[in-house]
Amino acid sequence: MNNKKRLVIALATCLTASVYGQTPIDGDWQLQSPSNTQATLDEAVDTVVKEMNFFIRGFARSALEKEAVVCQQWQMQSDAKHFTWQCDDQAPVTISRIGAMSLKGDDDRTITATMRETGGRVETTLVSERGKRTNIWQLNSSEELAYTAVLESEKLPKPLQWTLIYRRVTP
């Protein structure tokens, strides 16, 4: 094999390793402006609930508030095959970076998990019979991360969505 072919193979190997190694969002991230977080979530829930039947609003509000979890800190790690995220002291969630995989929910339901990564954006999608949750972590800068959650269900008149900003604690 000549030197040009070896160089091309070595370069391709390095590029593949960087694409499937760590994500740009790996590390620990701390919530910024926690004082207005509850107002952000309340507004997101109100936007959905106000379009529902008056008689189910109270029940729907409490169910949505349980799903609208605020993470004070995100911890994220990845390798060539897996991406793991952890919200505060909750159990970490690990999914495949390549293709769909099945998980079990805390209520024993089957969840299909997928991941997409482009540049400074990582998106995980969790689908079950209850609906779909999309987590989007988007780098705004090397030290700032926007987290957006989108909850969709046939029982909701429109998706529940909110965005919070985090700062890097450790790389």
Phi and psi in radians as a Rosetta constraint file:
Dihedral C 1 N 2 CA 2 C 2 CIRCULARHARMONIC -1.431 0.35
Dihedral N 2 CA 2 C 2 N 3 CIRCULARHARMONIC 2.976 0.35
Dihedral C 2 N 3 CA 3 C 3 CIRCULARHARMONIC -1.124 0.35
Dihedral N 3 CA 3 C 3 N 4 CIRCULARHARMONIC -0.587 0.35
Dihedral C 3 N 4 CA 4 C 4 CIRCULARHARMONIC -1.128 0.35
Dihedral N 4 CA 4 C 4 N 5 CIRCULARHARMONIC -0.756 0.35
Dihedral C 4 N 5 CA 5 C 5 CIRCULARHARMONIC -1.125 0.35
Dihedral N 5 CA 5 C 5 N 6 CIRCULARHARMONIC -0.719 0.35
Dihedral C 5 N 6 CA 6 C 6 CIRCULARHARMONIC -1.089 0.35
Dihedral N 6 CA 6 C 6 N 7 CIRCULARHARMONIC -0.724 0.35
Dihedral C 6 N 7 CA 7 C 7 CIRCULARHARMONIC -1.109 0.35
Dihedral N 7 CA 7 C 7 N 8 CIRCULARHARMONIC -0.764 0.35
Dihedral C 7 N 8 CA 8 C 8 CIRCULARHARMONIC -1.097 0.35
Dihedral N 8 CA 8 C 8 N 9 CIRCULARHARMONIC -0.762 0.35
Dihedral C 8 N 9 CA 9 C 9 CIRCULARHARMONIC -1.129 0.35
Dihedral N 9 CA 9 C 9 N 10 CIRCULARHARMONIC -0.762 0.35
Dihedral C 9 N 10 CA 10 C 10 CIRCULARHARMONIC -1.110 0.35
Dihedral N 10 CA 10 C 10 N 11 CIRCULARHARMONIC -0.751 0.35
Dihedral C 10 N 11 CA 11 C 11 CIRCULARHARMONIC -1.126 0.35
Dihedral N 11 CA 11 C 11 N 12 CIRCULARHARMONIC -0.750 0.35
Dihedral C 11 N 12 CA 12 C 12 CIRCULARHARMONIC -1.095 0.35
Dihedral N 12 CA 12 C 12 N 13 CIRCULARHARMONIC -0.698 0.35
Dihedral C 12 N 13 CA 13 C 13 CIRCULARHARMONIC -1.109 0.35
Dihedral N 13 CA 13 C 13 N 14 CIRCULARHARMONIC -0.769 0.35
Dihedral C 13 N 14 CA 14 C 14 CIRCULARHARMONIC -1.111 0.35
Dihedral N 14 CA 14 C 14 N 15 CIRCULARHARMONIC -0.762 0.35
Dihedral C 14 N 15 CA 15 C 15 CIRCULARHARMONIC -1.125 0.35
Dihedral N 15 CA 15 C 15 N 16 CIRCULARHARMONIC -0.722 0.35
Dihedral C 15 N 16 CA 16 C 16 CIRCULARHARMONIC -1.110 0.35
Dihedral N 16 CA 16 C 16 N 17 CIRCULARHARMONIC -0.741 0.35
Dihedral C 16 N 17 CA 17 C 17 CIRCULARHARMONIC -1.109 0.35
Dihedral N 17 CA 17 C 17 N 18 CIRCULARHARMONIC -0.678 0.35
Dihedral C 17 N 18 CA 18 C 18 CIRCULARHARMONIC -1.254 0.35
Dihedral N 18 CA 18 C 18 N 19 CIRCULARHARMONIC -0.583 0.35
Dihedral C 18 N 19 CA 19 C 19 CIRCULARHARMONIC -1.201 0.35
Dihedral N 19 CA 19 C 19 N 20 CIRCULARHARMONIC -0.696 0.35
Dihedral C 19 N 20 CA 20 C 20 CIRCULARHARMONIC -1.835 0.35
Dihedral N 20 CA 20 C 20 N 21 CIRCULARHARMONIC 0.254 0.35
Dihedral C 20 N 21 CA 21 C 21 CIRCULARHARMONIC -1.541 0.35
Dihedral N 21 CA 21 C 21 N 22 CIRCULARHARMONIC -2.332 0.35
Dihedral C 21 N 22 CA 22 C 22 CIRCULARHARMONIC -1.225 0.35
Dihedral N 22 CA 22 C 22 N 23 CIRCULARHARMONIC 2.650 0.35
Dihedral C 22 N 23 CA 23 C 23 CIRCULARHARMONIC -1.514 0.35
Dihedral N 23 CA 23 C 23 N 24 CIRCULARHARMONIC 2.808 0.35
Dihedral C 23 N 24 CA 24 C 24 CIRCULARHARMONIC -1.159 0.35
Dihedral N 24 CA 24 C 24 N 25 CIRCULARHARMONIC -0.259 0.35
Dihedral C 24 N 25 CA 25 C 25 CIRCULARHARMONIC -1.707 0.35
Dihedral N 25 CA 25 C 25 N 26 CIRCULARHARMONIC 0.038 0.35
Dihedral C 25 N 26 CA 26 C 26 CIRCULARHARMONIC -1.007 0.35
Dihedral N 26 CA 26 C 26 N 27 CIRCULARHARMONIC 2.466 0.35
Dihedral C 26 N 27 CA 27 C 27 CIRCULARHARMONIC 2.263 0.35
Dihedral N 27 CA 27 C 27 N 28 CIRCULARHARMONIC -2.916 0.35
Dihedral C 27 N 28 CA 28 C 28 CIRCULARHARMONIC -1.893 0.35
Dihedral N 28 CA 28 C 28 N 29 CIRCULARHARMONIC 2.406 0.35
Dihedral C 28 N 29 CA 29 C 29 CIRCULARHARMONIC -2.281 0.35
Dihedral N 29 CA 29 C 29 N 30 CIRCULARHARMONIC 2.319 0.35
Dihedral C 29 N 30 CA 30 C 30 CIRCULARHARMONIC -1.905 0.35
Dihedral N 30 CA 30 C 30 N 31 CIRCULARHARMONIC 2.379 0.35
Dihedral C 30 N 31 CA 31 C 31 CIRCULARHARMONIC -1.055 0.35
Dihedral N 31 CA 31 C 31 N 32 CIRCULARHARMONIC 2.349 0.35
Dihedral C 31 N 32 CA 32 C 32 CIRCULARHARMONIC -1.737 0.35
Dihedral N 32 CA 32 C 32 N 33 CIRCULARHARMONIC 2.610 0.35
Dihedral C 32 N 33 CA 33 C 33 CIRCULARHARMONIC 0.907 0.35
Dihedral N 33 CA 33 C 33 N 34 CIRCULARHARMONIC 0.957 0.35
Dihedral C 33 N 34 CA 34 C 34 CIRCULARHARMONIC -1.129 0.35
Dihedral N 34 CA 34 C 34 N 35 CIRCULARHARMONIC -0.295 0.35
Dihedral C 34 N 35 CA 35 C 35 CIRCULARHARMONIC -1.170 0.35
Dihedral N 35 CA 35 C 35 N 36 CIRCULARHARMONIC -0.516 0.35
Dihedral C 35 N 36 CA 36 C 36 CIRCULARHARMONIC -1.801 0.35
Dihedral N 36 CA 36 C 36 N 37 CIRCULARHARMONIC 0.137 0.35
Dihedral C 36 N 37 CA 37 C 37 CIRCULARHARMONIC -1.098 0.35
Dihedral N 37 CA 37 C 37 N 38 CIRCULARHARMONIC -0.801 0.35
Dihedral C 37 N 38 CA 38 C 38 CIRCULARHARMONIC -1.092 0.35
Dihedral N 38 CA 38 C 38 N 39 CIRCULARHARMONIC -0.667 0.35
Dihedral C 38 N 39 CA 39 C 39 CIRCULARHARMONIC -1.117 0.35
Dihedral N 39 CA 39 C 39 N 40 CIRCULARHARMONIC -0.674 0.35
Dihedral C 39 N 40 CA 40 C 40 CIRCULARHARMONIC -1.092 0.35
Dihedral N 40 CA 40 C 40 N 41 CIRCULARHARMONIC -0.794 0.35
Dihedral C 40 N 41 CA 41 C 41 CIRCULARHARMONIC -1.186 0.35
Dihedral N 41 CA 41 C 41 N 42 CIRCULARHARMONIC -0.740 0.35
Dihedral C 41 N 42 CA 42 C 42 CIRCULARHARMONIC -1.038 0.35
Dihedral N 42 CA 42 C 42 N 43 CIRCULARHARMONIC -0.737 0.35
Dihedral C 42 N 43 CA 43 C 43 CIRCULARHARMONIC -1.117 0.35
Dihedral N 43 CA 43 C 43 N 44 CIRCULARHARMONIC -0.729 0.35
Dihedral C 43 N 44 CA 44 C 44 CIRCULARHARMONIC -1.103 0.35
Dihedral N 44 CA 44 C 44 N 45 CIRCULARHARMONIC -0.785 0.35
Dihedral C 44 N 45 CA 45 C 45 CIRCULARHARMONIC -1.142 0.35
Dihedral N 45 CA 45 C 45 N 46 CIRCULARHARMONIC -0.777 0.35
Dihedral C 45 N 46 CA 46 C 46 CIRCULARHARMONIC -1.036 0.35
Dihedral N 46 CA 46 C 46 N 47 CIRCULARHARMONIC -0.675 0.35
Dihedral C 46 N 47 CA 47 C 47 CIRCULARHARMONIC -1.052 0.35
Dihedral N 47 CA 47 C 47 N 48 CIRCULARHARMONIC -0.641 0.35
Dihedral C 47 N 48 CA 48 C 48 CIRCULARHARMONIC -1.411 0.35
Dihedral N 48 CA 48 C 48 N 49 CIRCULARHARMONIC -0.824 0.35
Dihedral C 48 N 49 CA 49 C 49 CIRCULARHARMONIC -1.133 0.35
Dihedral N 49 CA 49 C 49 N 50 CIRCULARHARMONIC -0.608 0.35
Dihedral C 49 N 50 CA 50 C 50 CIRCULARHARMONIC -1.119 0.35
Dihedral N 50 CA 50 C 50 N 51 CIRCULARHARMONIC -0.298 0.35
Dihedral C 50 N 51 CA 51 C 51 CIRCULARHARMONIC -1.623 0.35
Dihedral N 51 CA 51 C 51 N 52 CIRCULARHARMONIC 0.082 0.35
Dihedral C 51 N 52 CA 52 C 52 CIRCULARHARMONIC -1.729 0.35
Dihedral N 52 CA 52 C 52 N 53 CIRCULARHARMONIC 2.869 0.35
Dihedral C 52 N 53 CA 53 C 53 CIRCULARHARMONIC -1.002 0.35
Dihedral N 53 CA 53 C 53 N 54 CIRCULARHARMONIC 2.379 0.35
Dihedral C 53 N 54 CA 54 C 54 CIRCULARHARMONIC -0.927 0.35
Dihedral N 54 CA 54 C 54 N 55 CIRCULARHARMONIC -0.660 0.35
Dihedral C 54 N 55 CA 55 C 55 CIRCULARHARMONIC -1.267 0.35
Dihedral N 55 CA 55 C 55 N 56 CIRCULARHARMONIC -0.369 0.35
Dihedral C 55 N 56 CA 56 C 56 CIRCULARHARMONIC -1.884 0.35
Dihedral N 56 CA 56 C 56 N 57 CIRCULARHARMONIC 0.020 0.35
Dihedral C 56 N 57 CA 57 C 57 CIRCULARHARMONIC -1.020 0.35
Dihedral N 57 CA 57 C 57 N 58 CIRCULARHARMONIC -0.763 0.35
Dihedral C 57 N 58 CA 58 C 58 CIRCULARHARMONIC -1.088 0.35
Dihedral N 58 CA 58 C 58 N 59 CIRCULARHARMONIC -0.828 0.35
Dihedral C 58 N 59 CA 59 C 59 CIRCULARHARMONIC -1.100 0.35
Dihedral N 59 CA 59 C 59 N 60 CIRCULARHARMONIC -0.790 0.35
Dihedral C 59 N 60 CA 60 C 60 CIRCULARHARMONIC -1.102 0.35
Dihedral N 60 CA 60 C 60 N 61 CIRCULARHARMONIC -0.720 0.35
Dihedral C 60 N 61 CA 61 C 61 CIRCULARHARMONIC -1.035 0.35
Dihedral N 61 CA 61 C 61 N 62 CIRCULARHARMONIC -0.846 0.35
Dihedral C 61 N 62 CA 62 C 62 CIRCULARHARMONIC -1.151 0.35
Dihedral N 62 CA 62 C 62 N 63 CIRCULARHARMONIC -0.648 0.35
Dihedral C 62 N 63 CA 63 C 63 CIRCULARHARMONIC -1.142 0.35
Dihedral N 63 CA 63 C 63 N 64 CIRCULARHARMONIC -0.734 0.35
Dihedral C 63 N 64 CA 64 C 64 CIRCULARHARMONIC -1.206 0.35
Dihedral N 64 CA 64 C 64 N 65 CIRCULARHARMONIC -0.646 0.35
Dihedral C 64 N 65 CA 65 C 65 CIRCULARHARMONIC -1.107 0.35
Dihedral N 65 CA 65 C 65 N 66 CIRCULARHARMONIC -0.579 0.35
Dihedral C 65 N 66 CA 66 C 66 CIRCULARHARMONIC -1.170 0.35
Dihedral N 66 CA 66 C 66 N 67 CIRCULARHARMONIC -0.587 0.35
Dihedral C 66 N 67 CA 67 C 67 CIRCULARHARMONIC -1.414 0.35
Dihedral N 67 CA 67 C 67 N 68 CIRCULARHARMONIC -0.419 0.35
Dihedral C 67 N 68 CA 68 C 68 CIRCULARHARMONIC -1.491 0.35
Dihedral N 68 CA 68 C 68 N 69 CIRCULARHARMONIC 1.271 0.35
Dihedral C 68 N 69 CA 69 C 69 CIRCULARHARMONIC -1.428 0.35
Dihedral N 69 CA 69 C 69 N 70 CIRCULARHARMONIC 2.339 0.35
Dihedral C 69 N 70 CA 70 C 70 CIRCULARHARMONIC -1.769 0.35
Dihedral N 70 CA 70 C 70 N 71 CIRCULARHARMONIC 2.155 0.35
Dihedral C 70 N 71 CA 71 C 71 CIRCULARHARMONIC -1.653 0.35
Dihedral N 71 CA 71 C 71 N 72 CIRCULARHARMONIC 2.161 0.35
Dihedral C 71 N 72 CA 72 C 72 CIRCULARHARMONIC -1.275 0.35
Dihedral N 72 CA 72 C 72 N 73 CIRCULARHARMONIC -0.552 0.35
Dihedral C 72 N 73 CA 73 C 73 CIRCULARHARMONIC -2.528 0.35
Dihedral N 73 CA 73 C 73 N 74 CIRCULARHARMONIC 2.362 0.35
Dihedral C 73 N 74 CA 74 C 74 CIRCULARHARMONIC -1.830 0.35
Dihedral N 74 CA 74 C 74 N 75 CIRCULARHARMONIC 2.428 0.35
Dihedral C 74 N 75 CA 75 C 75 CIRCULARHARMONIC -2.127 0.35
Dihedral N 75 CA 75 C 75 N 76 CIRCULARHARMONIC 2.203 0.35
Dihedral C 75 N 76 CA 76 C 76 CIRCULARHARMONIC -2.305 0.35
Dihedral N 76 CA 76 C 76 N 77 CIRCULARHARMONIC 2.398 0.35
Dihedral C 76 N 77 CA 77 C 77 CIRCULARHARMONIC -2.458 0.35
Dihedral N 77 CA 77 C 77 N 78 CIRCULARHARMONIC 2.647 0.35
Dihedral C 77 N 78 CA 78 C 78 CIRCULARHARMONIC -2.619 0.35
Dihedral N 78 CA 78 C 78 N 79 CIRCULARHARMONIC 2.803 0.35
Dihedral C 78 N 79 CA 79 C 79 CIRCULARHARMONIC -2.424 0.35
Dihedral N 79 CA 79 C 79 N 80 CIRCULARHARMONIC -2.898 0.35
Dihedral C 79 N 80 CA 80 C 80 CIRCULARHARMONIC -1.078 0.35
Dihedral N 80 CA 80 C 80 N 81 CIRCULARHARMONIC -0.502 0.35
Dihedral C 80 N 81 CA 81 C 81 CIRCULARHARMONIC -1.986 0.35
Dihedral N 81 CA 81 C 81 N 82 CIRCULARHARMONIC -0.368 0.35
Dihedral C 81 N 82 CA 82 C 82 CIRCULARHARMONIC -2.327 0.35
Dihedral N 82 CA 82 C 82 N 83 CIRCULARHARMONIC 2.688 0.35
Dihedral C 82 N 83 CA 83 C 83 CIRCULARHARMONIC -2.205 0.35
Dihedral N 83 CA 83 C 83 N 84 CIRCULARHARMONIC 2.282 0.35
Dihedral C 83 N 84 CA 84 C 84 CIRCULARHARMONIC -2.179 0.35
Dihedral N 84 CA 84 C 84 N 85 CIRCULARHARMONIC 2.334 0.35
Dihedral C 84 N 85 CA 85 C 85 CIRCULARHARMONIC -2.268 0.35
Dihedral N 85 CA 85 C 85 N 86 CIRCULARHARMONIC 2.610 0.35
Dihedral C 85 N 86 CA 86 C 86 CIRCULARHARMONIC -2.442 0.35
Dihedral N 86 CA 86 C 86 N 87 CIRCULARHARMONIC 2.268 0.35
Dihedral C 86 N 87 CA 87 C 87 CIRCULARHARMONIC -1.736 0.35
Dihedral N 87 CA 87 C 87 N 88 CIRCULARHARMONIC 2.019 0.35
Dihedral C 87 N 88 CA 88 C 88 CIRCULARHARMONIC 0.847 0.35
Dihedral N 88 CA 88 C 88 N 89 CIRCULARHARMONIC -2.196 0.35
Dihedral C 88 N 89 CA 89 C 89 CIRCULARHARMONIC -1.705 0.35
Dihedral N 89 CA 89 C 89 N 90 CIRCULARHARMONIC 0.189 0.35
Dihedral C 89 N 90 CA 90 C 90 CIRCULARHARMONIC -1.201 0.35
Dihedral N 90 CA 90 C 90 N 91 CIRCULARHARMONIC 2.850 0.35
Dihedral C 90 N 91 CA 91 C 91 CIRCULARHARMONIC -1.117 0.35
Dihedral N 91 CA 91 C 91 N 92 CIRCULARHARMONIC 2.430 0.35
Dihedral C 91 N 92 CA 92 C 92 CIRCULARHARMONIC -1.184 0.35
Dihedral N 92 CA 92 C 92 N 93 CIRCULARHARMONIC 2.653 0.35
Dihedral C 92 N 93 CA 93 C 93 CIRCULARHARMONIC -2.004 0.35
Dihedral N 93 CA 93 C 93 N 94 CIRCULARHARMONIC 2.209 0.35
Dihedral C 93 N 94 CA 94 C 94 CIRCULARHARMONIC -2.082 0.35
Dihedral N 94 CA 94 C 94 N 95 CIRCULARHARMONIC 2.243 0.35
Dihedral C 94 N 95 CA 95 C 95 CIRCULARHARMONIC -2.292 0.35
Dihedral N 95 CA 95 C 95 N 96 CIRCULARHARMONIC 2.877 0.35
Dihedral C 95 N 96 CA 96 C 96 CIRCULARHARMONIC -1.304 0.35
Dihedral N 96 CA 96 C 96 N 97 CIRCULARHARMONIC 2.473 0.35
Dihedral C 96 N 97 CA 97 C 97 CIRCULARHARMONIC -1.449 0.35
Dihedral N 97 CA 97 C 97 N 98 CIRCULARHARMONIC -0.202 0.35
Dihedral C 97 N 98 CA 98 C 98 CIRCULARHARMONIC -2.223 0.35
Dihedral N 98 CA 98 C 98 N 99 CIRCULARHARMONIC 1.844 0.35
Dihedral C 98 N 99 CA 99 C 99 CIRCULARHARMONIC 1.510 0.35
Dihedral N 99 CA 99 C 99 N 100 CIRCULARHARMONIC 3.002 0.35
Dihedral C 99 N 100 CA 100 C 100 CIRCULARHARMONIC -1.457 0.35
Dihedral N 100 CA 100 C 100 N 101 CIRCULARHARMONIC 2.692 0.35
Dihedral C 100 N 101 CA 101 C 101 CIRCULARHARMONIC -2.506 0.35
Dihedral N 101 CA 101 C 101 N 102 CIRCULARHARMONIC 2.758 0.35
Dihedral C 101 N 102 CA 102 C 102 CIRCULARHARMONIC -1.718 0.35
Dihedral N 102 CA 102 C 102 N 103 CIRCULARHARMONIC 2.419 0.35
Dihedral C 102 N 103 CA 103 C 103 CIRCULARHARMONIC -2.176 0.35
Dihedral N 103 CA 103 C 103 N 104 CIRCULARHARMONIC 2.894 0.35
Dihedral C 103 N 104 CA 104 C 104 CIRCULARHARMONIC -1.942 0.35
Dihedral N 104 CA 104 C 104 N 105 CIRCULARHARMONIC 2.271 0.35
Dihedral C 104 N 105 CA 105 C 105 CIRCULARHARMONIC -1.333 0.35
Dihedral N 105 CA 105 C 105 N 106 CIRCULARHARMONIC 2.931 0.35
Dihedral C 105 N 106 CA 106 C 106 CIRCULARHARMONIC -1.132 0.35
Dihedral N 106 CA 106 C 106 N 107 CIRCULARHARMONIC -0.308 0.35
Dihedral C 106 N 107 CA 107 C 107 CIRCULARHARMONIC -1.770 0.35
Dihedral N 107 CA 107 C 107 N 108 CIRCULARHARMONIC 0.323 0.35
Dihedral C 107 N 108 CA 108 C 108 CIRCULARHARMONIC 1.236 0.35
Dihedral N 108 CA 108 C 108 N 109 CIRCULARHARMONIC 0.220 0.35
Dihedral C 108 N 109 CA 109 C 109 CIRCULARHARMONIC -1.375 0.35
Dihedral N 109 CA 109 C 109 N 110 CIRCULARHARMONIC 2.695 0.35
Dihedral C 109 N 110 CA 110 C 110 CIRCULARHARMONIC -1.483 0.35
Dihedral N 110 CA 110 C 110 N 111 CIRCULARHARMONIC 2.305 0.35
Dihedral C 110 N 111 CA 111 C 111 CIRCULARHARMONIC -2.141 0.35
Dihedral N 111 CA 111 C 111 N 112 CIRCULARHARMONIC 2.273 0.35
Dihedral C 111 N 112 CA 112 C 112 CIRCULARHARMONIC -1.686 0.35
Dihedral N 112 CA 112 C 112 N 113 CIRCULARHARMONIC 2.163 0.35
Dihedral C 112 N 113 CA 113 C 113 CIRCULARHARMONIC -2.017 0.35
Dihedral N 113 CA 113 C 113 N 114 CIRCULARHARMONIC 2.366 0.35
Dihedral C 113 N 114 CA 114 C 114 CIRCULARHARMONIC -2.364 0.35
Dihedral N 114 CA 114 C 114 N 115 CIRCULARHARMONIC 2.840 0.35
Dihedral C 114 N 115 CA 115 C 115 CIRCULARHARMONIC -2.409 0.35
Dihedral N 115 CA 115 C 115 N 116 CIRCULARHARMONIC 2.475 0.35
Dihedral C 115 N 116 CA 116 C 116 CIRCULARHARMONIC -2.261 0.35
Dihedral N 116 CA 116 C 116 N 117 CIRCULARHARMONIC 2.468 0.35
Dihedral C 116 N 117 CA 117 C 117 CIRCULARHARMONIC -2.358 0.35
Dihedral N 117 CA 117 C 117 N 118 CIRCULARHARMONIC 2.245 0.35
Dihedral C 117 N 118 CA 118 C 118 CIRCULARHARMONIC -2.465 0.35
Dihedral N 118 CA 118 C 118 N 119 CIRCULARHARMONIC 2.056 0.35
Dihedral C 118 N 119 CA 119 C 119 CIRCULARHARMONIC 0.995 0.35
Dihedral N 119 CA 119 C 119 N 120 CIRCULARHARMONIC -2.156 0.35
Dihedral C 119 N 120 CA 120 C 120 CIRCULARHARMONIC -1.629 0.35
Dihedral N 120 CA 120 C 120 N 121 CIRCULARHARMONIC 0.443 0.35
Dihedral C 120 N 121 CA 121 C 121 CIRCULARHARMONIC -2.195 0.35
Dihedral N 121 CA 121 C 121 N 122 CIRCULARHARMONIC 2.250 0.35
Dihedral C 121 N 122 CA 122 C 122 CIRCULARHARMONIC -2.134 0.35
Dihedral N 122 CA 122 C 122 N 123 CIRCULARHARMONIC 2.266 0.35
Dihedral C 122 N 123 CA 123 C 123 CIRCULARHARMONIC -2.222 0.35
Dihedral N 123 CA 123 C 123 N 124 CIRCULARHARMONIC 2.169 0.35
Dihedral C 123 N 124 CA 124 C 124 CIRCULARHARMONIC -1.979 0.35
Dihedral N 124 CA 124 C 124 N 125 CIRCULARHARMONIC 2.477 0.35
Dihedral C 124 N 125 CA 125 C 125 CIRCULARHARMONIC -2.185 0.35
Dihedral N 125 CA 125 C 125 N 126 CIRCULARHARMONIC 2.224 0.35
Dihedral C 125 N 126 CA 126 C 126 CIRCULARHARMONIC -2.076 0.35
Dihedral N 126 CA 126 C 126 N 127 CIRCULARHARMONIC 2.082 0.35
Dihedral C 126 N 127 CA 127 C 127 CIRCULARHARMONIC -2.121 0.35
Dihedral N 127 CA 127 C 127 N 128 CIRCULARHARMONIC 2.296 0.35
Dihedral C 127 N 128 CA 128 C 128 CIRCULARHARMONIC -2.489 0.35
Dihedral N 128 CA 128 C 128 N 129 CIRCULARHARMONIC -3.083 0.35
Dihedral C 128 N 129 CA 129 C 129 CIRCULARHARMONIC -1.139 0.35
Dihedral N 129 CA 129 C 129 N 130 CIRCULARHARMONIC -0.322 0.35
Dihedral C 129 N 130 CA 130 C 130 CIRCULARHARMONIC -1.395 0.35
Dihedral N 130 CA 130 C 130 N 131 CIRCULARHARMONIC -0.342 0.35
Dihedral C 130 N 131 CA 131 C 131 CIRCULARHARMONIC 2.481 0.35
Dihedral N 131 CA 131 C 131 N 132 CIRCULARHARMONIC -2.717 0.35
Dihedral C 131 N 132 CA 132 C 132 CIRCULARHARMONIC -2.289 0.35
Dihedral N 132 CA 132 C 132 N 133 CIRCULARHARMONIC 2.349 0.35
Dihedral C 132 N 133 CA 133 C 133 CIRCULARHARMONIC -2.088 0.35
Dihedral N 133 CA 133 C 133 N 134 CIRCULARHARMONIC 2.204 0.35
Dihedral C 133 N 134 CA 134 C 134 CIRCULARHARMONIC -1.991 0.35
Dihedral N 134 CA 134 C 134 N 135 CIRCULARHARMONIC 2.184 0.35
Dihedral C 134 N 135 CA 135 C 135 CIRCULARHARMONIC -1.847 0.35
Dihedral N 135 CA 135 C 135 N 136 CIRCULARHARMONIC 2.216 0.35
Dihedral C 135 N 136 CA 136 C 136 CIRCULARHARMONIC -2.180 0.35
Dihedral N 136 CA 136 C 136 N 137 CIRCULARHARMONIC 2.102 0.35
Dihedral C 136 N 137 CA 137 C 137 CIRCULARHARMONIC -1.934 0.35
Dihedral N 137 CA 137 C 137 N 138 CIRCULARHARMONIC 2.094 0.35
Dihedral C 137 N 138 CA 138 C 138 CIRCULARHARMONIC -2.180 0.35
Dihedral N 138 CA 138 C 138 N 139 CIRCULARHARMONIC 2.135 0.35
Dihedral C 138 N 139 CA 139 C 139 CIRCULARHARMONIC -1.235 0.35
Dihedral N 139 CA 139 C 139 N 140 CIRCULARHARMONIC 2.177 0.35
Dihedral C 139 N 140 CA 140 C 140 CIRCULARHARMONIC -1.592 0.35
Dihedral N 140 CA 140 C 140 N 141 CIRCULARHARMONIC -0.546 0.35
Dihedral C 140 N 141 CA 141 C 141 CIRCULARHARMONIC -2.750 0.35
Dihedral N 141 CA 141 C 141 N 142 CIRCULARHARMONIC 3.136 0.35
Dihedral C 141 N 142 CA 142 C 142 CIRCULARHARMONIC -1.137 0.35
Dihedral N 142 CA 142 C 142 N 143 CIRCULARHARMONIC -0.325 0.35
Dihedral C 142 N 143 CA 143 C 143 CIRCULARHARMONIC -2.007 0.35
Dihedral N 143 CA 143 C 143 N 144 CIRCULARHARMONIC -0.025 0.35
Dihedral C 143 N 144 CA 144 C 144 CIRCULARHARMONIC -2.240 0.35
Dihedral N 144 CA 144 C 144 N 145 CIRCULARHARMONIC 2.319 0.35
Dihedral C 144 N 145 CA 145 C 145 CIRCULARHARMONIC -2.227 0.35
Dihedral N 145 CA 145 C 145 N 146 CIRCULARHARMONIC 2.240 0.35
Dihedral C 145 N 146 CA 146 C 146 CIRCULARHARMONIC -1.701 0.35
Dihedral N 146 CA 146 C 146 N 147 CIRCULARHARMONIC 2.236 0.35
Dihedral C 146 N 147 CA 147 C 147 CIRCULARHARMONIC -1.926 0.35
Dihedral N 147 CA 147 C 147 N 148 CIRCULARHARMONIC 2.177 0.35
Dihedral C 147 N 148 CA 148 C 148 CIRCULARHARMONIC -2.110 0.35
Dihedral N 148 CA 148 C 148 N 149 CIRCULARHARMONIC 2.280 0.35
Dihedral C 148 N 149 CA 149 C 149 CIRCULARHARMONIC -1.960 0.35
Dihedral N 149 CA 149 C 149 N 150 CIRCULARHARMONIC 2.391 0.35
Dihedral C 149 N 150 CA 150 C 150 CIRCULARHARMONIC -2.271 0.35
Dihedral N 150 CA 150 C 150 N 151 CIRCULARHARMONIC 2.090 0.35
Dihedral C 150 N 151 CA 151 C 151 CIRCULARHARMONIC -1.927 0.35
Dihedral N 151 CA 151 C 151 N 152 CIRCULARHARMONIC 2.196 0.35
Dihedral C 151 N 152 CA 152 C 152 CIRCULARHARMONIC -2.187 0.35
Dihedral N 152 CA 152 C 152 N 153 CIRCULARHARMONIC 2.455 0.35
Dihedral C 152 N 153 CA 153 C 153 CIRCULARHARMONIC -2.737 0.35
Dihedral N 153 CA 153 C 153 N 154 CIRCULARHARMONIC 2.634 0.35
Dihedral C 153 N 154 CA 154 C 154 CIRCULARHARMONIC -1.162 0.35
Dihedral N 154 CA 154 C 154 N 155 CIRCULARHARMONIC -0.269 0.35
Dihedral C 154 N 155 CA 155 C 155 CIRCULARHARMONIC -1.470 0.35
Dihedral N 155 CA 155 C 155 N 156 CIRCULARHARMONIC -0.177 0.35
Dihedral C 155 N 156 CA 156 C 156 CIRCULARHARMONIC -1.769 0.35
Dihedral N 156 CA 156 C 156 N 157 CIRCULARHARMONIC 2.463 0.35
Dihedral C 156 N 157 CA 157 C 157 CIRCULARHARMONIC -1.211 0.35
Dihedral N 157 CA 157 C 157 N 158 CIRCULARHARMONIC -0.420 0.35
Dihedral C 157 N 158 CA 158 C 158 CIRCULARHARMONIC -2.782 0.35
Dihedral N 158 CA 158 C 158 N 159 CIRCULARHARMONIC 2.862 0.35
Dihedral C 158 N 159 CA 159 C 159 CIRCULARHARMONIC -1.127 0.35
Dihedral N 159 CA 159 C 159 N 160 CIRCULARHARMONIC 2.555 0.35
Dihedral C 159 N 160 CA 160 C 160 CIRCULARHARMONIC -1.579 0.35
Dihedral N 160 CA 160 C 160 N 161 CIRCULARHARMONIC 2.179 0.35
Dihedral C 160 N 161 CA 161 C 161 CIRCULARHARMONIC -2.467 0.35
Dihedral N 161 CA 161 C 161 N 162 CIRCULARHARMONIC 2.446 0.35
Dihedral C 161 N 162 CA 162 C 162 CIRCULARHARMONIC -2.621 0.35
Dihedral N 162 CA 162 C 162 N 163 CIRCULARHARMONIC 2.744 0.35
Dihedral C 162 N 163 CA 163 C 163 CIRCULARHARMONIC -2.306 0.35
Dihedral N 163 CA 163 C 163 N 164 CIRCULARHARMONIC 2.371 0.35
Dihedral C 163 N 164 CA 164 C 164 CIRCULARHARMONIC -2.269 0.35
Dihedral N 164 CA 164 C 164 N 165 CIRCULARHARMONIC 2.692 0.35
Dihedral C 164 N 165 CA 165 C 165 CIRCULARHARMONIC -1.900 0.35
Dihedral N 165 CA 165 C 165 N 166 CIRCULARHARMONIC 2.419 0.35
Dihedral C 165 N 166 CA 166 C 166 CIRCULARHARMONIC -2.206 0.35
Dihedral N 166 CA 166 C 166 N 167 CIRCULARHARMONIC 2.685 0.35
Dihedral C 166 N 167 CA 167 C 167 CIRCULARHARMONIC -2.003 0.35
Dihedral N 167 CA 167 C 167 N 168 CIRCULARHARMONIC 2.523 0.35
Dihedral C 167 N 168 CA 168 C 168 CIRCULARHARMONIC -1.167 0.35
Dihedral N 168 CA 168 C 168 N 169 CIRCULARHARMONIC 2.300 0.35
Dihedral C 168 N 169 CA 169 C 169 CIRCULARHARMONIC -1.749 0.35
Dihedral N 169 CA 169 C 169 N 170 CIRCULARHARMONIC -0.847 0.35
Dihedral C 169 N 170 CA 170 C 170 CIRCULARHARMONIC -2.433 0.35
Dihedral N 170 CA 170 C 170 N 171 CIRCULARHARMONIC 2.532 0.35
